[in-house]
Amino acid sequence: MASSTKLEDLSPFIKVYTERLLGTPHVPPSPDVYSKDTIISPNVSARLFLPKLSHHAQKLPVLVYYHGGGFCLESAFSSQYHHYMNILSAKAGALVVSVEYRLAPEHHLPAAYHDSWHALKWVCSHVHDKTHFKKDQWIANHADFNRVFIGGDSAGGNITHNMAMHAGSESLPGNVKISGAILSYPHFWGSKPIGKEPADMKQHIAYKLSLFAYPSAPGGIDNPSFNPLADGAPSLSGLGCSKIIVNLAEKDDFTSRGLAYAEEVKKSGWEGKVEVVEVEGEGHCFHIIDPETEKAKNLIKRLASFISMATEIYEL
């Protein structure tokens, strides 16, 4: 769905617009799983998803989710992510907070990182009896703060990594700990190719989107935000969560770096558990684009069990 935003009006000389050529239309909350929208701050909002409860006081794991879209597309309110969050919330039995962060080029990175951290802190602040803001009743009544997860796909997978690193160096409200992080097809790139990455890294859309979203990034494409494997990047032993699952797809260009990332986490001395899932014959974000295929359903079941902490085996 194409959409345009006027960035600057210097009439009668020039008008500057951004036109987004990809993305899915926004849709309202729906009753499939209970859902609603909330405003977190002037810059940040979210769509919440609450599965059907077994009793009125039931406590649920919480997933704070960051959508993909190259830091410049998509939305927590889009039909694609609304449908996916409905499915994942129901399968995992989790309260999902799908974050609407600011996009480039209207708001270059690190704006999205700031918004994402603010949203995570807002969720965790509900652990306190008294807060300076009006609490969301779904979170206040049903969130199990011993089971808080973060996750995202593509750019959202990148954000998830950066939030986990942030949580390793700065405590969340109430000293809430992140139980696990879901990195699906994480948007990582760099100046030097790894594995099956192309020889000319600068010509790839991942390179161009990264610096379009963060033109002032110190170190350029090897900024640790984009390339956590870069020389001088903070040690991955500082990840502030207990376990990680990295979901990859055979035909996705981010897979080689995703595999290298998972191996580096294991070698870093980090004390958590790392799971890696690589699905054969599939491409980038396949389980979100079409969650009804057999492989997509199996992957979603595995993610749901990661959140619910169930132990099951799925064929992928």
Salt bridges, closest charged atoms under 4 A:
ASP9 OD2 - LYS6 NZ 3.44
ASP37 OD1 - ARG47 NE 2.59
GLU106 OE1 - ARG20 NH2 2.71
ASP115 OD2 - ARG102 NE 2.86
ASP136 OD1 - LYS36 NZ 2.94
ASP144 OD2 - ARG147 NE 2.85
GLU170 OE1 - HIS166 NE2 2.83
GLU197 OE1 - ARG257 NH2 2.68
ASP252 OD2 - HIS284 ND1 2.98
ASP253 OD2 - HIS204 NE2 2.72
GLU263 OE2 - LYS266 NZ 3.45
GLU264 OE1 - LYS267 NZ 3.88
GLU275 OE1 - ARG302 NH2 3.71
GLU292 OE2 - HIS83 NE2 3.61
